[in-house]
Amino acid sequence: MRMHENATDEEIALSARKYRQDFAILVERYQDKLLRYIRRIGAGEEAEDLLQEIFINAFRYLNGFDPSLSFSSWIYRIAHNTTISAYRKKKIRPHGNLIEDGDEFLANIGTDEDIATELETKCSVEEINNALLSIKQKYRDVVVLRYVEELEYKEISDVLKIPMGSVASLLSRAKKNLKDEISGKSK
Amino acid sequence: MTKVSDTILKKIEQGKIEPMPVWTYTAKNILFWSLWALAVLIGSIAVSAMLFVVTHAPWALREVTYETTAGFVLDLLPYFWVIALGLMIALGFYNLRHTKSGYKYSLAIVILLNILISIILGAVLFIVGMGEIAENATGKLPLRESIFEMQANRWSNPMNGLLAGEIVDILSADDGEVILTLTAFDDQDWKINISDLSDEEIQEAKIGNIIAVIGLSEQSIDGQLSMYACAFLEWGECCDEPLVSVREIFEDDERTTNCRGVRPFEALRRLSH
């Protein structure tokens, strides 16, 4: 039975366990978001192949989806894990198009005045991207999820499978690292 | 242009890809919860054994068997059980983190929870006697010394005036000397001269009894191992239950000067005051 287009992601995911045609709705809903996301965490020209692999993995693990969590967090987790594992397999470093719109990123990260000023006054989009690429993967992941994908702490906790307290501390350290990286580069 | 969703559905169909069965997720979750529970249970057994060691250690005689209290405590510390508890807490954390929702709990909360459950369950297991069973059962492991072996080794130290074993013979000579034949824990026979002890103590010496002798190891020309006894205590179930109380031993003290200066004996004498 094909689900109605207005059904929630969670309802469609449960239905797609039996009716694989319904899975197409989820693909359509998430293909652009996930493609942007995996590019932001470092995928290069292989991004589209990776996207297919992500959806195939999502279909394979569909019975593992816990309807008490949001489908969005769950599929972001699969996207994150598939991308990271692809880097590890091919032993390649992430590419450099983490953010496209510097203003939006700055607006989101602007809750921390110090770092926002630092970024605003001294950096271009390219410099922010380079700084993001220089910090550790675990820091890059939380920064992208929080300030680029604009996920809540709870969602980041579900995507990265870490406690919410760890999300906050990782984010704080990530911002410090980012600031140090930018300060260092600008000197 | 082909839609991404069509390509993916085609690949799923061509590759005959099916969602992994529900039971694999359920089984994985049950497995990790069970391993967590097992780790907590083993940790609790470790706590019960620690409680057993601490409560059954021969605290009263520590000055007799050890030169310093620090030495006694260091020897007594249940390293094996502390390491076992640490490993189980780490294993418990690992397993809990791999359950479906385990990632939501912080390291500190999981560890504190594991320790708390281990202590509470460990206390219950100690009360029902699990501590002693665990201490006994693991005593034979390589590099492991149970509290029983630790005490047996401590009392197999004749050069320092401590010797324990079973009385296999009692000989009273015409000149008033009373000699016990004692088979020590290493199966060597010792002649123990108990002539210096009070009549009450001598009457307590019976063939088949296991005793702990405090005395002076003596040189013998014929190679016979011998000791001059200053006092003896019955080897209790866990070496801390003297047959005659320490105070009684020295109630009517008319001993010769042979034992003066023998460190364990002087320590025992101090306990009586």
Interface residues (C-beta under 8 A of the other chain):
Chain A: R17 R20 Q21 F23 A24 I25 V27 E28 Q31 L51 Q52 F55 I56 F59 R60 Y61 L62 N63 G64 D66 S157 K161 I162 P163 M164 G165 S166
Chain B: K3 V4 S5 D6 T7 I8 L9 K11 I12 E13 G15 I17 E18 P19 M20 P21 V22 T24 Y25 K100 S101 Y103 K104 Y105 S106
